[in-house]
Amino acid sequence: MSSAPSLPFNVPLGLWLGLSNRPATSGATFEVEDPATGRVIARVADADSPDWNAALDAAVTAQQQWAAVTPRRRSEILTAVFAALSERAEQFATVMTLEMGKPLAEARGEVAYGAEYFRWFAEEAVRIPGRHGLSPTGLGRMTVTRTPVGPVLAITPWNFPLAMAARKIAPALAAGCPVLVKPAAETPLTMLLFGEVLAEVFGRYDAPDGLVSIIPTTRAAELSTELMSDPRLRKVTFTGSTPVGRQLVRQSADGLLRTSMELGGNAPFVVAEDADLDKAVDGAIFAKMRNGGEACTAANRILVHRSVVEDFTSRLVERMSSYRTGHGLQEGSTLGPIITAAQRNRIARLVDSAVQAGATVVTGGHAVDGPGYFFEPTVLTDVPPGQDILTQEIFGPVITVTPFDTLAEGVRLANNTEFGLAAYGFSESVEGASFLAQNLRAGMIGINRAAISDPAAPFGGIGQSGFGREGGVEGIEEYLDIKYLATP
């Protein structure tokens, strides 16, 4: 399938069945929009049952071959993927900006971040743990090894279309597992371009055909239901909303599939009385406005000691007001669009509801007239407790500021959420930093630091933010089964 004229270079628009890019069996396609303009930029293959079943057939065949490949060889192939992806970074960044909307500079950062997962897990492929020793009873020896779980279904989100897929594909391949990737329907182009990279590298290294298939579709529920009912599929990894994650976990039960769920978040950002306000404001801006707020780790709720809340809020508003909305490819644009009109309208309803209940809009507060789906950088104060904007994931450039009187109260407010993905705390004293570190409840906590994502660290949450970890030495364990061998 040829590229649409509105794309600046050729992007494969068919699904990837292993090394082959081809139309959907039905011939169906669906449209991909540029959210900064609302214009259709491509029409991609809309996979159906015959396509994803063919992908699973190919993965099952590839499984035995790939599991037999030496760890060193798998490491070399993953390193080659890292290099090939890095070489084409500008193409990937451009495609990502066009289909997702983030500014080009941020898209370049995502390419570098996503590529690092292939380099990291290339190194982990040769360090899969095991142990051997005498039983304490002296009656025999114990050998513990790890084996690949088998074919993996990876369902990835639209907000980080490369990085979120990379941190699933890379550890699965390192562990010896083939992968079926279902990219978000809003942003399939980045993964389809990545399929071209994989086909080139896998072909050069004679890797098994069917090792990675990429299956764009508007029938996500049908795909997951059908594939998860097939006993040959052995693992599901998902990044997305908590309601969808719950449904996938329920579907996994009959087959007792291994599951990893990286779900929603509602991260608090606690500023103690003794915090360095320059650092804290810088941190709040990064934790909130990275990806335009469309991140599960985004700081939605800023909680500030009452003695410094006025100064902090003034500085925060100045920084938020400096953002310039526009197309991510335009020079000077620092805030891209919301992914869809529906999501922009949802954000507007959250803000409007809070204002009607008594919240104060200090800056922003409105959707921006089209074309495209933009929302003003917004700061709200005086938000009454219990408002949806305090309890739901915002996924946009909107932030609330709430004062507290003691650090214990600030932590209590921070932990008043069903989610537990990320939390942030700023304090210049050993006692304050230690209190925040020990008492904030989340899978990932940044103390005097807002940049917490790192391929070498375990990424994941607790509570309604899911379970399982991606990245770090822990990430590859999600794709391995433990085998115990007893010998004389």
N, C-alpha and C positions, 0 to 999 in steps of 0.2 A: 504494500500500500504506500502511495506517495505522500509526501508532506503537504499540509495545507499551505497556500500562498502566504498567509499572514505570519507564518513562522519564519525566522530569518535564515534557517538552514534546515536540512532534512532531518526529521525525527521519525523513527519507525512508528507507524500508527496501527499495525496489526498486533495481535497478542503474540507473546513468545511461548511457543511450545518447545522447551529445551532450546536448541540452537536455531530453530526455525521461526521466522517472523511471518505471520500469515493472518488472513482475515478470519473472523469468526465463522464457524461452520454455517450459521444461518445467513451470513452476509450482513448482519445488523451492525449499526454503528451508533455512537452517542456523541453529543457535542461537548466540547470543553471550552469554557469561557475564560477570557481575561477579566478578572474581577475589577480591575482598574478602569475598564471601559464598558464592560457588559457585552463586548463583541465575542462572537465565536471565533476561536483561533485554530481549532482542529476538530476532526471527527475521527474517533478511534473505534477499534473493533469492540463490539459488545458481546462478550463471551456468554455462552449458554452451556447447558448440561454436557453435550458431547465434548465441548472443549475442555472443561475442567476435569472430566473423567479421563480424557486422553492424557492430560497433564499428570494425573495421579498414576495412570498406567506407566507412563514414562518414568516417573519418580521411583516407582517400585522396582522397575528394571535397573535404574541407575543406582539404587540403594546398595545392592550387593557389590557392584563394581567400586563405588566410591568408598564404602567402608573398608575395602581391601587395599585402598591406596595408602601408602605410608604417611604417617604424620608429617614427615619432612616434605614430601611432595605436595600435600595439601597446603602446607605453610608457604611453599614457593608459589603456588597458584594464587593464594590470597594476597601475597605480596605483589604479584603481578597485577591483580585487580586494583590494589591501592595505587600503583604507579599509573595504570591506564586511566583511572578515574581522575587522578591529580592532573594528568596531562590535558584532559578535556574539561578542566574545571570551569572555564569561562562559558562553554556551551551549556553545561549543567546549570550554572548560576542564571544564565539568561532564560532558559526554559522554566526554571523554578519561579523566577520573577514574573514571567508572563502568565503562568497558570495559577500561581498561588498569591502573588501580589507583593511579597516582601521586597524591600529595596535591594538593589543589586549588591551592595556591600554586605548586607546580611546573608544574601543567597550565597555569596562567595564563602562566607564563614561557615555556612552549613555544609557546603561541599567539602571543605577541609575537615570539618568535624566528622562528617559521615565517612570520609575516606579513612580516617584514623582507626575506625573500627575494624577495617580489613587488615591494617598493619598490626593492631593490637592482637586480634585473634589469630593472625598468622603466627605470632609468637606463642600464643597459648596452645595452638594445635600440637606443638611438640612437648607440651608440659601437662598433658592430661594426667591427673594423679592416680596413684594406685599404691598398694602396700603389700608386703609379704613378711610373715614372721611366724614364730612358734606359738602355738596355743598356750595360754597360761597353765592349762592342765598338763602340758607336755605330751598329750596324746596324738598330736598331729600338727600340721602347718596350715596356715590360713593365707590365701591369696585373694586380694580384693582388686578387681579391675573395673573399668567403665567401658560400656559399649554404646554405640549410637542408638537413640530411641527409635529412629525410623523416619519415614516421610513426615514433613512439617508443613502445616498451613500457617502462613504469616499474613495477618490482616493489618494493613498499615493505614495511618491517618493522612489527612491532607495538609496539616500545618507544617510538618517537616518531612516532605515527601521522599527525600533521600536518606536523611540521617536515621529516621525511625525504621526504615526498611533495612539499612545497613547493619544496625545493631541486632537485627534478627537473623539476617542472611549470613553474616560473617561467622557468628558462633556456631550456627547450625552446620555450615560447611566445614568449619574447623573440627567439629565433633564427628563428622562423617555422615551427616544427614542431607538428603535432598530437600528442596524447598519449593512450595507453590506459593507465590506472592499474589495477594489480591490488593492492588493499590486503591486508594480512595477514588471514587468516580470524579471528584472535583479536580484531582491532580494526577492523572495517570501518565502524563507525558514524561515526567522525570524518570519514572521507573521504566518506561518503554525505551528511553534513550540509554538507561543503564543496562537493559537487556542486550543492547548492541555491544556494549563494553564486555559483558560476560561472554557473549557468543565469540567475540574476537579472542579473548584470553583463553577460554575453555577450548576453542578450536586449536589454538597454538600449542596448548599443553596436552591435547588429546584426552580431555576430561570426558566423562560419560555424558552422552546426550540425555536430556531430561533431568539434569542435575538441578537446574533452576528454571521454573516456568513462571511467566508473568501474565496474569489473567485479569485484565480490566473488564468490569461488568457493572451494569446497573441492577443486577439481580443478586445482590450480596447475600440476602437472607436465604435464597434458594441454594446458592453455592455452599454456604456454611452448613446448612441442614443436610444437603446431600453428601458432601465430602465427609462430614463428621459422623455420618451413619455408616461409612465404609470402614470396615475393621483394618484395612491396610494403612489408613492414616493413623499416626500415633502421637501427634503433638499439635497443639494449636497455640499460637502466640498472637496476642491482640493488643493494639494500642488504640484507645478511643474512649468513648463515653462509658460511664458506669452502668447505665441501663442496658446498653448493648453487651457489655462485659458479663453482666449477670445472666443474660439470655444465652450467651455462648457457654458459660459454665454449666448451665442447666443442660444444654444440648450435649455437652461432653460426658455427662454422667453415665449414660448407657454403655458407651464404649470405654469408660474409664481412661479417657485420654489425658495425657500430660498437658497441663495448661499453664500459661503465663499471662497475666492480665495487668497491663499498665493503663490505669483508668484515670478518672477525673481528679482534679485538685482544687483547692481553694486556699492557697498558701497565705499565711500571716507573715507580717514583717514587723518585728517588735523593736522599737527604738527606746532604749533606756535613758534615764535622766543624764547619765554620764557619757552618752554616745558622742563620738566625733560627728557632728552634723554634716560636715562636708562629705565624709565617707558614707554616712547613712543616706544622704540624698542621692549621691552617685549610685549607691547600691540599690535604692528603691527604684530609680529610673531604669537601671539595667534589669532588675528582677521583674519590673512591670512591663516595660516597653520593648524588651527583646521580642522580635517577631510581631510587633504591634500589639502585644498582649495576648496573642493567640498561641499560648503555650500552657501546658498543664502545670508547669512550675511557676507560672506568673504570680507575683505578689498582688493579690486582690485587696487585702485588708491591711492597711497601714495602722499600726497601734503605737501611739507615741505618748511618752510621759507628759503629763499636763504642763509641767514647768517649761518644756521646750516645744510644745506642739505648735504654738503660733509661729515661732521662728522657722521650724521645720516646714510647716505648711507653706509659708511664704516662699521659701526656697524651692520647694517641690513644684508649686504652681508656676513659678518663673521658668523652670526647666520644661515642664509639660507644655506650656504655652509656646515654647520655642520650636516645637515640631512643625514641620511643613508637610502637609498631605500632598500626595501626587503619585503618578505612575512610578513604579520602582525603577524604571529605566531612565527616568528624567533626572538630569543633574540637579542636585539640591533637594530632592525629595527625601525625607527622612521617615515618613510614615505612610505605608501603603494602605490598600483597601482592606475591608473585611471580606472574607471569602465569598459570601453570597448575600443577596438582598435579604433573605430570610434571617440570616444570622445578624446582619446589621439591625434589622427591625426588632429582633429579640433584645439586643443590647439597649436599643432606644426604650423599649418597654420597661426594662429593669430600671433604667435611670428615671423615667417618667413616674414610675410607681413609687420610687424612693422620694422623689421631690414632692409628690402629692401627699406623702406621709410626713413631710416636714424636713427633708434633707435640703441642704444648701448647695447649689452649684457654684463653686468658686471659679472654675474655668471650664469652657466647653459645654457639653450637655446635649448636643444635637447631632443628628445625621447631617452630612454634607450633601448638598445638591449634586446630582449626577452630572456627567456619566460616571459609572462605577459605583462602588458600595463603600463609601467612606464614612467614618465617624470621628468627631472631634476628640482630641485628647481631653480627658475630663477628670476633674477632681471634685469629689463630693465630701462635705463634712456634715455633722449633725444628723447622721443617718440613724433613725430609730432602730433599736434592737429588733431582730426578727425579720427585718426586710429581706426580700429575696436576693437583693444585690449583695447582702452579707453572707448568705448561705449557699448561693449557687455559683458555679463557675462562670465567670463573666466572658472570657475569651475575646477581649477587645481592649482598647486603650482607655479604660475607665478604672479609677482607683478611689477607694474610700479612706478617709482619715478619721480615727477615733482616739480620743484621749483616755489615759488611765492614770491612777494615782500612785499605785505601787507596782513594782515589777511582777509580784505574784499575781496581781489583778490582770496585768497585761498578758501574762502567760495563760491565765484562765480564759481570757477572751480569745487568745490565739488558738487554744485547744478546743474551743466550742464549735466543732465542726465534725461532720461524719467522715470527712476526707483526712488523709494523712500522707500526702505525697512529699511535699517540701515545706520548709519553714525557715525563716531567716531571723536572726537576732543581732543587734548592734549594741555593744557596751565596751567602754574602754577599761573597765576594772576587771581584775581576775575574778572577783566574786560574782559580778553581774554576768560576765561571759559564761562562767561555769554554771550559774543558775539557769541561764537560757539553754545551754547545751544539754543539761541534765533533764530539764522539765518540758521543753517543747516536744510535742508528740508528732513525729513524722518519720518517714523512711529516710529522708535526706534533710540535713540541717546545715545551713550556712551561718557561721558566726563571724561577724565583721567581714563577710564575703558574700557576694550575690551570684557569682559565676560558679555554680556547683556541678554542672554537667561535665563529665570527663570519661573518655572511653576506658580508663584504667580503674574507674570507681563503679561500684554497684548502683545502678539506677532502678528505683522502684519504691513503692509505698506500702502503707498499712491501711487497715480499715477499708472504707469504700473506695480507696485509691488502688486496690488490687493486691496482687501477690506475685512473687517471682522477681528476679533481678536480671537486668541487662547490663552488659559491660563488666569490667573488673574480672578478677579470677573467678568470681561467682557466676558470670554470665554463661560460660560454656557448660556448667553443670546442668542447666535447664534442658540441655539436649543430650544428656547422657544417662543411661541406666547403670545401676551398680550390680556387679556380678561377684558373688563370693564363691571361691573354690576351696574345698576342704581336701587335703591330701595327707598321707601318712607322714 
